């Protein structure tokens, strides 16, 4: 079973005024372990770094239930949504809420809410969107099996 890791990398980039500027960027990586996540983020981001040294400054496990990445081609932002699934306890008759974190790719907050609602409406579960926020994630790297 693969897990999602949020990886933060730091490197120097050419600034507008002809100097160098240190930048930090966050990415989401599909991996089996912290070690594999570090290896994969270095492989994916190294070609984008033209000068200086790439440094992985932080890796943390992200508990993400589902990703909705099929947004419009112009979608370039990632939003983190907390969704509560509502079930009724048959014995006591009370509501039980189970929360899940999801990532939605979209071009704006309103369209992220629309996309998330459309995806969740196709399921049979009752839900409520508790929160949805913009993230600093620049890209998502899903695992792709090597061609044989």
C-alpha contacts under 8 A as a table, 3 or more apart, distances in Angstrom:
res1	aa1	res2	aa2	distance
1	X	32	X	6.92
2	X	30	X	6.33
2	X	31	X	5.35
2	X	32	X	4.81
3	X	30	X	5.74
3	X	31	X	5.50
3	X	32	X	5.81
3	X	33	X	7.52
3	X	61	X	7.42
3	X	62	X	7.68
3	X	63	X	7.81
4	X	28	X	6.59
4	X	29	X	5.61
4	X	30	X	4.72
4	X	31	X	6.29
4	X	61	X	6.09
4	X	62	X	5.38
4	X	63	X	6.86
4	X	64	X	6.88
5	X	28	X	5.68
5	X	29	X	5.19
5	X	30	X	6.45
5	X	31	X	7.12
5	X	34	X	7.55
5	X	37	X	6.64
5	X	59	X	6.45
5	X	60	X	5.54
5	X	61	X	4.44
5	X	62	X	5.23
6	X	26	X	6.68
6	X	27	X	5.72
6	X	28	X	4.61
6	X	29	X	6.37
6	X	59	X	5.72
6	X	60	X	5.39
6	X	61	X	6.23
6	X	62	X	6.05
7	X	26	X	5.56
7	X	27	X	5.25
7	X	28	X	6.18
7	X	29	X	7.10
7	X	37	X	7.69
7	X	38	X	7.60
7	X	41	X	7.22
7	X	56	X	7.25
7	X	57	X	7.85
7	X	58	X	5.79
7	X	59	X	4.48
7	X	60	X	6.62
8	X	24	X	6.61
8	X	25	X	5.53
8	X	26	X	4.34
8	X	27	X	6.41
8	X	56	X	6.07
8	X	57	X	5.72
8	X	58	X	5.07
8	X	59	X	6.36
9	X	24	X	5.54
9	X	25	X	5.45
9	X	26	X	6.44
9	X	54	X	6.87
9	X	55	X	5.57
9	X	56	X	4.40
9	X	57	X	5.49
9	X	58	X	7.08
10	X	22	X	6.86
10	X	23	X	5.54
10	X	24	X	4.32
10	X	25	X	6.47
10	X	54	X	5.98
10	X	55	X	5.18
10	X	56	X	6.37
10	X	57	X	6.57
11	X	22	X	5.54
11	X	23	X	5.66
11	X	24	X	6.76
11	X	49	X	7.34
11	X	52	X	6.43
11	X	53	X	5.84
11	X	54	X	4.89
11	X	55	X	6.28
12	X	20	X	6.12
12	X	21	X	5.34
12	X	22	X	4.23
12	X	23	X	6.08
12	X	49	X	7.99
12	X	51	X	6.60
12	X	52	X	5.55
12	X	53	X	7.15
12	X	54	X	7.90
13	X	20	X	5.60
13	X	21	X	5.29
13	X	22	X	6.19
13	X	23	X	6.90
13	X	49	X	7.54
13	X	50	X	7.66
13	X	51	X	6.63
13	X	52	X	7.65
14	X	18	X	6.60
14	X	19	X	6.06
14	X	20	X	4.76
14	X	21	X	6.15
15	X	18	X	5.70
15	X	19	X	5.28
15	X	20	X	5.30
15	X	21	X	5.53
16	X	19	X	7.19
25	X	136	X	7.39
25	X	137	X	7.27
25	X	138	X	6.95
26	X	136	X	6.07
26	X	137	X	4.79
26	X	138	X	6.04
26	X	139	X	7.78
27	X	41	X	7.84
27	X	137	X	5.04
27	X	138	X	5.65
27	X	139	X	5.28
27	X	140	X	5.94
27	X	141	X	7.60
28	X	137	X	6.73
28	X	139	X	6.45
28	X	140	X	4.67
28	X	141	X	6.13
29	X	37	X	6.19
29	X	40	X	7.48
29	X	41	X	6.95
29	X	140	X	6.02
29	X	141	X	4.87
29	X	142	X	6.18
29	X	143	X	7.91
30	X	37	X	7.08
30	X	141	X	6.27
30	X	142	X	5.03
30	X	143	X	5.61
31	X	34	X	7.54
31	X	36	X	5.87
31	X	37	X	5.28
31	X	40	X	7.94
31	X	143	X	6.99
32	X	36	X	6.37
32	X	37	X	7.38
33	X	36	X	5.24
33	X	37	X	6.16
34	X	37	X	5.00
34	X	38	X	6.18
34	X	59	X	7.11
34	X	60	X	7.97
35	X	38	X	5.21
35	X	39	X	6.28
36	X	39	X	5.02
36	X	40	X	6.02
37	X	40	X	5.17
37	X	41	X	6.07
37	X	59	X	7.88
38	X	41	X	5.32
38	X	42	X	6.23
38	X	56	X	7.22
38	X	59	X	7.51
39	X	42	X	5.33
39	X	43	X	6.30
40	X	43	X	5.03
40	X	44	X	6.10
41	X	44	X	5.08
41	X	45	X	5.92
42	X	45	X	5.43
42	X	46	X	5.54
42	X	54	X	7.63
42	X	56	X	7.71
43	X	46	X	5.73
43	X	47	X	7.55
44	X	47	X	6.83
44	X	48	X	7.99
44	X	141	X	7.96
45	X	48	X	5.35
45	X	49	X	6.78
46	X	49	X	5.29
46	X	54	X	6.77
47	X	50	X	7.22
49	X	52	X	7.34
49	X	53	X	7.80
49	X	54	X	7.09
56	X	59	X	7.62
63	X	101	X	6.87
64	X	67	X	7.46
64	X	100	X	7.17
64	X	101	X	5.05
64	X	102	X	5.54
64	X	103	X	7.29
65	X	100	X	5.87
65	X	101	X	5.61
65	X	102	X	5.67
66	X	101	X	7.22
66	X	102	X	4.97
66	X	103	X	6.60
67	X	102	X	5.63
67	X	103	X	4.74
67	X	104	X	6.07
68	X	71	X	7.46
68	X	102	X	7.66
68	X	103	X	6.12
68	X	104	X	4.80
68	X	105	X	6.28
68	X	116	X	7.57
68	X	119	X	7.92
69	X	103	X	7.81
69	X	104	X	6.03
69	X	105	X	4.98
70	X	105	X	7.10
71	X	75	X	5.98
71	X	104	X	7.97
71	X	105	X	5.65
71	X	106	X	5.56
71	X	115	X	7.64
72	X	75	X	5.27
72	X	106	X	6.95
72	X	107	X	7.75
74	X	107	X	6.56
75	X	105	X	6.31
75	X	106	X	4.46
75	X	107	X	4.09
75	X	108	X	7.84
76	X	105	X	6.86
76	X	106	X	6.22
76	X	107	X	5.61
76	X	138	X	7.95
77	X	105	X	5.72
77	X	106	X	5.47
77	X	107	X	5.66
77	X	108	X	7.29
77	X	134	X	7.44
77	X	135	X	7.64
77	X	137	X	7.66
77	X	138	X	7.23
78	X	103	X	6.51
78	X	104	X	5.65
78	X	105	X	4.59
78	X	106	X	6.34
78	X	134	X	6.34
78	X	135	X	5.83
78	X	136	X	7.65
78	X	137	X	6.26
78	X	138	X	7.46
79	X	103	X	5.58
79	X	104	X	5.13
79	X	105	X	6.34
79	X	106	X	7.43
79	X	109	X	7.63
79	X	112	X	7.05
79	X	132	X	6.49
79	X	133	X	5.43
79	X	134	X	4.50
79	X	135	X	5.51
80	X	101	X	6.87
80	X	102	X	5.82
80	X	103	X	4.77
80	X	104	X	6.55
80	X	132	X	5.54
80	X	133	X	5.33
80	X	134	X	6.32
80	X	135	X	6.43
81	X	101	X	5.66
81	X	102	X	5.12
81	X	103	X	6.16
81	X	104	X	7.40
81	X	129	X	7.23
81	X	130	X	7.57
81	X	131	X	5.61
81	X	132	X	4.14
81	X	133	X	6.46
82	X	99	X	6.59
82	X	100	X	5.76
82	X	101	X	4.70
82	X	102	X	6.46
82	X	129	X	6.23
82	X	130	X	5.44
82	X	131	X	5.18
82	X	132	X	6.30
83	X	99	X	5.50
83	X	100	X	5.31
83	X	101	X	6.34
83	X	102	X	7.47
83	X	127	X	6.72
83	X	128	X	5.82
83	X	129	X	4.56
83	X	130	X	5.49
83	X	131	X	7.16
84	X	97	X	5.63
84	X	98	X	5.34
84	X	99	X	4.25
84	X	100	X	6.37
84	X	127	X	5.49
84	X	128	X	5.26
84	X	129	X	6.30
84	X	130	X	6.45
85	X	97	X	5.48
85	X	98	X	5.14
85	X	99	X	6.16
85	X	100	X	7.71
85	X	125	X	6.75
85	X	126	X	5.84
85	X	127	X	4.32
85	X	128	X	6.57
86	X	95	X	6.51
86	X	96	X	5.68
86	X	97	X	4.69
86	X	98	X	6.58
86	X	125	X	7.42
86	X	126	X	5.41
86	X	127	X	5.54
86	X	128	X	7.66
87	X	95	X	5.73
87	X	96	X	5.20
87	X	97	X	6.49
87	X	126	X	7.22
88	X	93	X	5.99
88	X	94	X	5.68
88	X	95	X	4.61
88	X	96	X	5.99
89	X	92	X	5.69
89	X	93	X	5.08
89	X	94	X	5.45
89	X	95	X	6.25
89	X	96	X	6.77
90	X	93	X	5.21
90	X	94	X	7.74
104	X	112	X	6.23
104	X	115	X	7.59
104	X	116	X	6.76
105	X	112	X	6.89
106	X	109	X	7.40
106	X	111	X	6.34
106	X	112	X	5.20
106	X	115	X	7.82
107	X	111	X	6.84
107	X	112	X	7.34
108	X	111	X	5.40
108	X	112	X	6.12
109	X	112	X	4.98
109	X	113	X	6.34
109	X	132	X	7.97
109	X	133	X	7.78
109	X	134	X	7.52
110	X	113	X	5.21
110	X	114	X	6.31
111	X	114	X	4.86
111	X	115	X	5.98
112	X	115	X	5.08
112	X	116	X	6.02
113	X	116	X	5.16
113	X	117	X	6.04
113	X	132	X	7.56
114	X	117	X	5.18
114	X	118	X	6.12
115	X	118	X	5.12
115	X	119	X	6.25
116	X	119	X	5.18
116	X	120	X	6.14
117	X	120	X	5.12
117	X	121	X	5.84
118	X	121	X	5.21
118	X	122	X	6.64
119	X	122	X	5.62
119	X	123	X	7.36
120	X	123	X	5.37
120	X	125	X	7.87
120	X	127	X	7.81
121	X	124	X	7.27
129	X	132	X	7.45
137	X	140	X	7.64
